[in-house]
Amino acid sequence: MRRTLLSCALLLAAGHVAASTAWVSNEKDNSLSLIDMQTLQVTDTLPVGQRPRGLLLSHDNKLLYICASDSDRVQVMDIATRKIIKELPSGKDPEQFALHPNNRWLYVSNEDDALVTVIDTETSKVLGQISVGVEPEGMAVSPDGKWAVNTSETTNMLHWIDTSTQTLADNTLVDQRPRFVEFNPDGSQLWASAEIGGTVTILDVASRKVLKTLTFQIKGVHPDKVQPVGVKLSADGKYGFVALGPANHVAVIDAKTFEVLDYLLVGRRVWQMSFTPDQKQLLATNGVSGDVSVIDVDSLKVSKSVKVGRYPWGVVVTP
């Protein structure tokens, strides 16, 4: 009997250790909320810099990068110790960023300066600053590392940065107030959300031609409230998910046919999203309602709402 109880205890302990953790930035609390994905409970709250927004994991999941926007810094947290170990010279008002596949070059959008700052995360040196459009925000790096793409909210453009030279190579006009960009898993497509335009533009990366412009109509929701922001694409190429801001829904897209399959009701002002490592769940941050919605990817149902801090913005999940 004692051996059985001990075995059960060991199994439970192992399960707890293996549970993934969601890290959520609370914009108004200058903190991170940590959610145990096994219990779906907040287990810790960590103080960070002022107005944390974008969050990003290093490719080995050892470091967490934090856009402390009002501190004008990118903070680097050691995942194992949960301590800030250094700050990077990000430029003014960093909001979103993207990490090159080499796990070193960090591309940071500086909203107030119309710049993209490129930082070597190992040396903490600025490799370059690239002039882009007015109010740059979204950032993505292609899977092959060839392109870094930035969105400028006021100029309504995508800016294509050649990472081999850290220079601007091209610009693409899209809909009003582009907020977020995401490459599909093989890097052949780029999805760009436009908050005021109410659309998502899907482009062929090789030709930079528009493949599809997605629009959204939700029964009972005024069109002005449909404001696409965060985009996530499943690794299997099956689904695209689009956070629709104050429409309080996440749109589900067939990533092959570009058909809108469903709208999932979440919290108020849904903003950013992140998959769990096994891609079985998708987390969505809801700024106004101060919670995180947990979406079951297989059933395409919202399974849980987890209360966090004030104005949750970014989210990532570690194994």
C-alpha positions as CSV (number, residue, x, y, z in Angstrom):
1,M,0.0,0.0,0.0
2,R,2.8,2.4,0.9
3,R,4.6,1.6,-2.3
4,T,1.4,2.3,-4.3
5,L,1.0,5.6,-2.6
6,L,4.6,6.5,-3.2
7,S,4.3,5.6,-6.9
8,C,1.2,7.8,-7.2
9,A,2.9,10.7,-5.5
10,L,5.9,10.4,-7.8
11,L,3.7,10.3,-10.8
12,L,1.8,13.4,-9.7
13,A,5.1,15.2,-9.0
14,A,6.4,14.3,-12.4
15,G,3.2,15.5,-14.0
16,H,3.5,18.8,-12.2
17,V,7.1,19.3,-13.3
18,A,6.2,18.4,-16.9
19,A,3.3,20.9,-17.0
20,S,3.9,23.9,-19.3
21,T,3.8,27.5,-18.0
22,A,2.1,30.5,-19.6
23,W,3.8,33.8,-19.1
24,V,1.4,36.8,-19.5
25,S,2.5,40.5,-19.5
26,N,0.2,42.8,-17.6
27,E,0.4,46.2,-19.2
28,K,-1.1,48.3,-16.3
29,D,0.5,46.3,-13.5
30,N,4.1,46.2,-14.7
31,S,4.1,42.5,-14.0
32,L,4.0,39.0,-15.5
33,S,1.4,36.5,-14.4
34,L,2.5,32.8,-14.6
35,I,-0.2,30.2,-15.3
36,D,0.3,26.5,-14.6
37,M,-1.2,24.9,-17.7
38,Q,-2.0,21.7,-15.8
39,T,-4.1,23.4,-13.1
40,L,-4.9,26.5,-15.1
41,Q,-4.2,28.6,-12.0
42,V,-1.9,31.6,-11.6
43,T,1.1,30.4,-9.6
44,D,3.3,33.5,-9.5
45,T,3.4,37.2,-10.3
46,L,6.7,38.8,-11.2
47,P,7.5,42.5,-11.2
48,V,9.1,43.7,-14.5
49,G,9.7,47.1,-16.2
50,Q,7.1,49.7,-17.0
51,R,4.2,48.8,-19.4
52,P,5.3,45.4,-20.5
53,R,3.8,44.4,-23.8
54,G,5.6,42.1,-26.3
55,L,6.9,38.8,-25.0
56,L,9.3,36.4,-26.8
57,L,11.1,33.2,-26.0
58,S,14.6,32.3,-27.1
59,H,14.6,29.3,-29.4
60,D,16.0,27.1,-26.7
61,N,13.3,28.3,-24.2
62,K,16.0,29.4,-21.7
63,L,15.4,33.2,-21.9
64,L,12.3,35.4,-22.0
65,Y,12.5,38.7,-23.7
66,I,10.2,41.5,-22.5
67,C,9.3,44.7,-24.2
68,A,9.2,47.1,-21.2
69,S,7.8,49.9,-23.4
70,D,7.7,52.8,-21.0
71,S,11.2,51.9,-19.7
72,D,12.6,52.0,-23.3
73,R,14.2,48.7,-22.7
74,V,14.0,45.1,-23.7
75,Q,14.5,43.1,-20.5
76,V,15.9,39.5,-20.5
77,M,14.7,37.1,-17.9
78,D,16.3,33.7,-17.1
79,I,13.4,31.2,-17.2
80,A,15.0,28.9,-14.7
81,T,15.6,31.5,-12.0
82,R,12.8,33.9,-13.0
83,K,15.2,36.8,-12.6
84,I,16.0,39.7,-15.0
85,I,19.6,39.1,-15.9
86,K,20.2,42.1,-18.3
87,E,18.6,44.8,-20.3
88,L,19.1,45.4,-24.0
89,P,19.4,48.9,-25.7
90,S,16.1,48.6,-27.6
91,G,15.5,52.2,-28.6
92,K,12.4,54.2,-27.6
93,D,9.0,52.6,-26.8
94,P,9.6,49.0,-27.9
95,E,6.3,47.2,-28.4
96,Q,6.9,44.1,-30.6
97,F,9.9,42.2,-31.7
98,A,11.1,39.0,-33.4
99,L,14.1,36.8,-33.1
100,H,16.2,35.6,-36.0
101,P,16.6,31.8,-36.4
102,N,20.3,32.2,-35.3
103,N,18.9,32.9,-31.8
104,R,21.0,36.1,-31.6
105,W,19.6,38.9,-33.7
106,L,16.6,40.6,-32.2
107,Y,14.5,42.9,-34.4
108,V,12.6,45.5,-32.3
109,S,10.0,48.0,-33.5
110,N,10.4,51.5,-32.0
111,E,7.0,53.1,-32.3
112,D,8.0,56.7,-31.4
113,D,11.1,56.9,-33.6
114,A,9.9,55.2,-36.8
115,L,12.8,52.8,-36.5
116,V,13.6,49.1,-36.3
117,T,16.5,48.4,-34.0
118,V,18.6,45.3,-34.5
119,I,20.3,44.0,-31.4
120,D,22.9,41.2,-31.0
121,T,21.5,39.5,-27.8
122,E,24.8,37.9,-26.9
123,T,26.9,41.1,-27.0
124,S,24.0,43.5,-26.2
125,K,25.3,45.6,-29.1
126,V,23.1,47.5,-31.6
127,L,23.8,46.1,-35.1
128,G,21.8,48.7,-36.9
129,Q,18.7,50.9,-37.0
130,I,16.5,50.9,-40.0
131,S,14.2,53.8,-40.9
132,V,10.6,52.5,-41.6
133,G,7.1,54.1,-41.7
134,V,5.3,56.0,-39.0
135,E,4.4,54.1,-35.8
136,P,6.1,50.8,-36.5
137,E,4.7,47.9,-34.5
138,G,4.4,44.4,-35.8
139,M,7.6,42.3,-36.4
140,A,8.3,38.9,-37.9
141,V,11.3,37.0,-39.2
142,S,10.9,34.4,-41.9
143,P,11.7,30.8,-41.0
144,D,14.8,30.8,-43.3
145,G,16.0,34.0,-41.6
146,K,16.2,35.9,-44.9
147,W,13.5,38.5,-44.2
148,A,12.5,40.6,-41.2
149,V,9.1,42.3,-41.8
150,N,7.8,45.3,-39.9
151,T,4.4,47.0,-40.0
152,S,3.9,50.8,-39.8
153,E,0.5,51.7,-38.4
154,T,0.2,55.2,-39.8
155,T,1.9,54.6,-43.1
156,N,-0.1,51.4,-43.7
157,M,2.8,49.5,-45.0
158,L,4.9,46.3,-44.6
159,H,8.6,47.0,-44.6
160,W,10.9,44.1,-45.9
161,I,14.3,44.1,-44.3
162,D,17.1,42.1,-45.8
163,T,18.7,40.5,-42.8
164,S,22.0,39.8,-44.7
165,T,22.6,43.6,-44.9
166,Q,20.2,44.9,-42.2
167,T,18.8,47.3,-44.8
168,L,15.3,48.1,-46.1
169,A,14.7,46.2,-49.4
170,D,11.0,46.9,-50.2
171,N,7.6,48.2,-49.0
172,T,4.1,46.8,-49.5
173,L,1.0,48.8,-49.0
174,V,-1.7,47.1,-47.0
175,D,-5.0,48.0,-45.3
176,Q,-5.3,50.7,-42.6
177,R,-3.3,50.4,-39.3
178,P,-1.4,47.1,-39.7
179,R,-0.7,45.7,-36.3
180,F,0.8,42.2,-36.6
181,V,2.6,40.0,-39.0
182,E,3.1,36.2,-39.0
183,F,4.9,33.9,-41.5
184,N,3.3,30.5,-42.1
185,P,5.4,27.5,-41.0
186,D,7.2,27.0,-44.4
187,G,7.7,30.7,-44.9
188,S,5.8,30.9,-48.2
189,Q,3.1,33.2,-46.9
190,L,2.9,36.3,-44.7
191,W,-0.3,37.2,-42.8
192,A,-0.8,40.8,-41.9
193,S,-3.6,42.1,-39.7
194,A,-5.1,45.6,-40.2
195,E,-6.8,46.9,-37.2
196,I,-8.8,49.9,-38.6
197,G,-9.2,48.2,-42.1
198,G,-10.8,45.3,-40.3
199,T,-8.9,42.8,-42.6
200,V,-6.1,40.3,-42.8
201,T,-4.0,40.4,-45.9
202,I,-2.3,37.1,-46.9
203,L,0.7,37.6,-49.2
204,D,2.9,35.2,-51.3
205,V,6.4,35.9,-49.9
206,A,8.3,35.1,-53.2
207,S,6.2,37.6,-55.3
208,R,4.9,39.8,-52.5
209,K,1.5,39.6,-54.2
210,V,-1.8,39.5,-52.3
211,L,-3.3,36.0,-52.2
212,K,-6.3,36.8,-50.2
213,T,-7.8,39.6,-48.1
214,L,-9.9,38.3,-45.3
215,T,-12.9,40.2,-43.9
216,F,-15.0,39.3,-40.9
217,Q,-18.7,39.6,-40.1
218,I,-19.9,38.5,-36.6
219,K,-23.6,38.3,-36.0
220,G,-24.6,41.0,-33.4
221,V,-21.2,42.8,-33.5
222,H,-20.9,46.2,-35.2
223,P,-18.3,46.2,-38.0
224,D,-16.4,49.1,-36.3
225,K,-15.6,46.8,-33.4
226,V,-14.0,44.2,-35.7
227,Q,-10.3,45.2,-35.3
228,P,-7.9,42.4,-36.1
229,V,-4.6,42.4,-34.1
230,G,-2.8,39.2,-33.2
231,V,-2.5,36.3,-35.6
232,K,-1.3,32.7,-35.0
233,L,-0.9,29.9,-37.5
234,S,-0.9,26.2,-36.5
235,A,2.3,24.3,-37.2
236,D,0.4,21.6,-39.1
237,G,-0.8,24.3,-41.6
238,K,-4.5,23.6,-40.8
239,Y,-5.7,26.7,-39.0
240,G,-5.1,30.4,-38.7
241,F,-6.4,32.3,-35.7
242,V,-7.1,36.0,-35.6
243,A,-7.8,38.1,-32.5
244,L,-10.5,40.6,-33.3
245,G,-9.9,43.1,-30.6
246,P,-13.0,44.8,-29.2
247,A,-15.2,42.4,-31.2
248,N,-14.3,40.0,-28.3
249,H,-13.9,37.0,-30.7
250,V,-11.1,35.0,-32.2
251,A,-11.7,34.1,-35.8
252,V,-10.8,30.5,-37.0
253,I,-9.5,30.3,-40.6
254,D,-8.9,27.3,-42.8
255,A,-5.3,28.0,-43.6
256,K,-5.5,26.2,-46.9
257,T,-8.8,27.6,-48.4
258,F,-8.7,30.9,-46.4
259,E,-12.4,30.3,-45.4
260,V,-13.6,31.7,-42.1
261,L,-14.8,28.6,-40.2
262,D,-16.0,30.1,-36.9
263,Y,-15.8,32.9,-34.4
264,L,-15.0,32.0,-30.8
265,L,-16.3,34.3,-28.0
266,V,-13.5,35.2,-25.6
267,G,-13.0,38.1,-23.2
268,R,-13.1,41.8,-23.8
269,R,-10.6,43.3,-26.2
270,V,-8.7,40.2,-27.2
271,W,-5.2,41.1,-28.2
272,Q,-2.4,38.5,-28.6
273,M,-2.3,34.7,-28.6
274,S,0.1,31.8,-28.1
275,F,0.0,28.0,-28.6
276,T,1.1,25.6,-25.9
277,P,4.1,23.5,-27.0
278,D,1.9,20.6,-28.2
279,Q,-0.4,23.0,-30.0
280,K,-3.4,21.4,-28.3
281,Q,-4.4,24.7,-26.7
282,L,-4.3,28.4,-27.7
283,L,-4.2,31.2,-25.2
284,A,-5.7,34.6,-25.9
285,T,-5.1,37.7,-23.8
286,N,-8.1,39.9,-23.1
287,G,-7.0,43.4,-22.0
288,V,-10.2,45.0,-20.7
289,S,-11.6,41.9,-18.9
290,G,-8.1,41.2,-17.4
291,D,-8.1,37.5,-18.2
292,V,-6.8,34.8,-20.6
293,S,-9.1,32.6,-22.6
294,V,-8.0,29.0,-23.1
295,I,-9.0,27.6,-26.5
296,D,-9.1,23.8,-27.2
297,V,-7.7,23.5,-30.7
298,D,-9.1,20.1,-31.5
299,S,-12.7,21.0,-30.6
300,L,-12.4,24.8,-31.4
301,K,-14.1,25.6,-28.1
302,V,-13.1,28.0,-25.3
303,S,-12.6,25.7,-22.3
304,K,-11.5,28.1,-19.6
305,S,-11.0,31.8,-18.6
306,V,-8.1,32.5,-16.2
307,K,-8.0,35.8,-14.3
308,V,-4.6,37.6,-14.4
309,G,-3.5,41.2,-13.9
310,R,-4.7,44.5,-15.4
311,Y,-4.6,44.7,-19.2
312,P,-2.9,41.5,-20.2
313,W,-1.1,42.1,-23.5
314,G,1.5,39.4,-24.5
315,V,1.6,35.7,-23.8
316,V,4.1,32.9,-24.4
317,V,4.2,29.3,-23.1
318,T,7.2,27.4,-22.0
319,P,7.4,23.5,-21.9
